[in-house]
Every structure is written in C-alpha cells, then in structure tokens.
Amino acid sequence: MKHKKELSLSIACFLLSFLCFMAWNQERDENLAAKICPAVLRLHVIGASNSDQDQQVKLQVKSFVVKQISSWNASSKDELMLEVQNRQTSLTDAIRSYAASELGIPLDVKLSVSRTFFPTKSYGDLTFPQGMYDAVEIRLGAGRGRNWWCVLYPELCFPDLTHAVVPEESKEKLTKLLGEETYAKLLESQNARLSIQPGI
C-alpha cells in the first residue's frame, strides 16, 4: 500500500511539473509572439476541404496571392496591410477570376485582414512561436480543410517547401525589424524544436 501511495505521489508530481512546464512554455512563446507581431504580416489560406482537389486548389491560390501581393513592393508592414485593405474587393475578385479561368472552377472566396492565432510554424531555419498575429486570411469555399501558413512581410512565403531557404535579404530585414536579440530567439526556437525530434 505504501509503495502504491508513493508511486501515485510521484506520478502526480510529474504531471504537475509537466503542466507547469507547458504553461511556462506557452507563456514564453506568446510573449515572444507579442514582440514579433508588430513587425510581420502573415498569410492564412484555408482550404475548402481536405480532398486532394481542394488542397491542390488551396496551394495554387496561395501561389497566385503571394505573387500578386509581392508585385506591390510595399516598404513596410503597415503599408502592405493598408494596400490589402484598400484592394480587398479587387483581390478577392482576382482570386475568383483566376480560379475560373486557370483552374476551371467556380470558387467562393472570403478575404479579410485580422489578428488571429497562429500555431508554432517554421520557415526555413526560423521558427515563429504560437500566438496572435496580424494576418491576411483567405477562406475558400466551406473553409473546412487544412490550412496554409506563411509570412507575407517580410517575405517568407516559399513556392517549394522541400527546399525552403529564407532569403538573406529577408533575414536582414527581419533582424532590423525585430532587433538581434529577438531574431536570435527565432533561431533558438528552431534549434530547440529540432533537438527534440527523433532522428534529427
């Protein structure tokens, strides 16, 4: 009986320690996200469903949108947000037109600019922590499929994730926007994530 109580107590202490660690980890991530949020604008594309076709459409729409927005050559996050807001209707219409003419499908598109929660995501050798970020959100159809996440400003959206490498120009811009200390934490987050993955 004594051993059972000791075992139960040990398990309870372990679970409590684990929960405290998780809470601390989440608070640390969200604090870091709060520092990063003013400098970056993210992209969130939600597929209509998880069917192969709808997921392929999601990726094609993502590439189309990134190409369109990149051509605007915005010099700051605020300028890019304002451009998206001012062109919200025309960009939505352009996505619908692209889907109809290039993909051969009618597509219901809802585009908005809002502050939304992002899970922890890696882009090349940088890891952005979970937290609230300003984002351009594009919901396709019923919006019940898997999501696409990337960073519109500074530009960290890759056409080929298999060989995703953050451009040096984007790294330099991000360092200036965030400061060297905060930028270094993005690299630290990636290193910590890799260190706990088996086989890496």
Secondary structure, DSSP 8 states (H G I E B T S, - for coil): -HHHHHHHHHHHHHHHHHHHHHHHHHHHHHHHHHHHGGG-EEEEEE-S-SSHHHHHHHHHHHHHHHHHHHTT--SSHHHHHHHHHHTHHHHHHHHHHHIIIII-S---EEEEEEEEEE--EEETTEEE-SEEEEEEEEEETT--S-EEEEEEETT---S-GGG----HHHHHHHHHHH-HHHHHHHHHHHHHHHHTSTT-
